[in-house]
Amino acid sequence: MSKVTATPIAPITTLSIGNSASHVSYEIEFRATRLLESNPSFQGRSQWIHCRYSNGQLYVNGKLPSFYLKQIAQEVLRQLEGVDQIENRIVVASPVGEIRGPGNSFAANQPQIADQSVPCQPR
């Protein structure tokens, strides 16, 4: 009777497709989206926000109906590991169809709010 021995195979820890920098970018963007989706303020709104990561900086784009939600998104994303700076480019705009005043759109009556860039706090 012959004896069969099996050679152990090391487990695959990561799938390497393309360069590792793009893999890291995708991973951080994915975690950012999931983090927003898990926050009660963004349930049903997370598709309005898009995150892109490059060289330690997270670029956050999209539209939200209030400055408050823009700030909440920024604070939620500050806890991401691997992100040194957040460029908050979210535009504050009215929900579809909302009008303020006779013949004036909500957005026309709002002050312009500049993009914000904030450093993430050290862990």
C-alpha positions as CSV (number, residue, x, y, z in Angstrom):
1,M,0.0,0.0,0.0
2,S,1.4,3.4,-1.0
3,K,1.3,6.4,1.3
4,V,0.1,9.7,-0.1
5,T,1.3,12.9,1.4
6,A,-0.3,16.3,0.8
7,T,1.7,19.4,0.5
8,P,0.2,22.3,2.4
9,I,-0.9,25.2,0.4
10,A,-0.6,28.7,1.8
11,P,-3.9,30.6,2.0
12,I,-4.5,33.4,-0.4
13,T,-4.7,36.6,1.7
14,T,-5.2,39.1,-1.1
15,L,-6.1,39.0,-4.8
16,S,-3.7,41.0,-6.7
17,I,-5.2,42.5,-9.9
18,G,-3.2,45.4,-11.4
19,N,-1.0,47.4,-9.1
20,S,-1.4,47.4,-5.4
21,A,-2.1,51.1,-5.2
22,S,-5.3,50.7,-7.2
23,H,-6.3,47.8,-4.9
24,V,-5.8,50.0,-1.9
25,S,-7.8,52.8,-3.5
26,Y,-10.6,50.5,-4.2
27,E,-10.6,49.0,-0.7
28,I,-10.7,52.5,0.9
29,E,-13.4,53.7,-1.4
30,F,-15.5,50.5,-0.7
31,R,-15.0,51.0,3.1
32,A,-16.0,54.7,2.8
33,T,-19.2,53.8,1.0
34,R,-20.1,51.0,3.5
35,L,-19.3,53.4,6.4
36,L,-21.8,56.0,5.0
37,E,-24.4,53.3,4.4
38,S,-24.2,52.1,8.0
39,N,-24.9,55.6,9.4
40,P,-28.6,56.3,10.0
41,S,-28.3,59.8,8.5
42,F,-27.4,58.3,5.1
43,Q,-29.8,55.4,4.8
44,G,-31.3,55.9,1.4
45,R,-28.9,58.7,0.6
46,S,-25.5,57.0,0.3
47,Q,-25.9,56.7,-3.5
48,W,-25.8,60.5,-3.6
49,I,-22.2,60.5,-2.4
50,H,-19.2,59.3,-4.3
51,C,-15.7,58.8,-2.8
52,R,-12.4,58.6,-4.6
53,Y,-9.1,57.9,-2.9
54,S,-5.6,58.8,-4.0
55,N,-2.3,59.1,-2.1
56,G,-3.8,59.4,1.3
57,Q,-6.5,61.9,0.2
58,L,-10.2,61.0,0.1
59,Y,-12.2,63.1,-2.4
60,V,-15.9,63.2,-1.5
61,N,-18.4,64.4,-4.2
62,G,-22.1,64.5,-4.5
63,K,-25.2,66.4,-3.4
64,L,-27.0,66.5,-0.1
65,P,-30.1,68.6,1.0
66,S,-28.3,70.3,3.9
67,F,-25.0,71.7,5.2
68,Y,-25.6,69.6,8.3
69,L,-25.5,66.3,6.3
70,K,-22.4,67.5,4.5
71,Q,-20.7,67.9,7.8
72,I,-22.0,64.6,9.1
73,A,-20.6,62.8,6.0
74,Q,-17.2,64.4,6.6
75,E,-17.1,63.4,10.3
76,V,-18.2,59.9,9.6
77,L,-15.5,59.5,7.0
78,R,-12.7,60.9,9.2
79,Q,-12.5,57.6,11.1
80,L,-11.3,55.7,8.0
81,E,-7.8,54.2,8.4
82,G,-5.3,55.1,5.6
83,V,-6.9,58.5,4.9
84,D,-4.8,61.5,5.8
85,Q,-7.0,64.2,4.4
86,I,-10.6,64.6,3.2
87,E,-11.5,66.9,0.4
88,N,-15.3,67.6,1.0
89,R,-16.7,68.6,-2.4
90,I,-20.3,67.8,-1.5
91,V,-22.8,70.4,-2.9
92,V,-25.7,71.5,-0.7
93,A,-28.8,71.4,-2.9
94,S,-32.5,71.2,-2.4
95,P,-34.4,67.9,-2.7
96,V,-35.8,67.4,-6.2
97,G,-38.8,69.7,-6.8
98,E,-38.6,71.7,-3.6
99,I,-39.2,75.4,-4.1
100,R,-38.7,78.3,-1.7
101,G,-40.6,81.5,-2.3
102,P,-42.7,82.5,-5.4
103,G,-40.8,81.4,-8.5
104,N,-37.4,81.0,-6.7
105,S,-35.6,77.7,-6.4
106,F,-34.3,76.6,-3.0
107,A,-30.7,76.5,-4.3
108,A,-30.9,80.1,-5.6
109,N,-31.7,81.4,-2.1
110,Q,-28.8,79.6,-0.4
111,P,-25.4,81.0,0.2
112,Q,-22.6,79.3,-1.7
113,I,-20.6,77.0,0.5
114,A,-17.0,76.4,-0.6
115,D,-15.4,73.0,-0.7
116,Q,-13.6,72.0,2.5
117,S,-10.4,70.1,3.0
118,V,-9.8,68.8,6.5
119,P,-7.0,66.7,8.0
120,C,-8.0,63.4,9.6
121,Q,-7.1,63.1,13.3
122,P,-4.2,60.8,14.2
123,R,-5.2,57.4,15.6
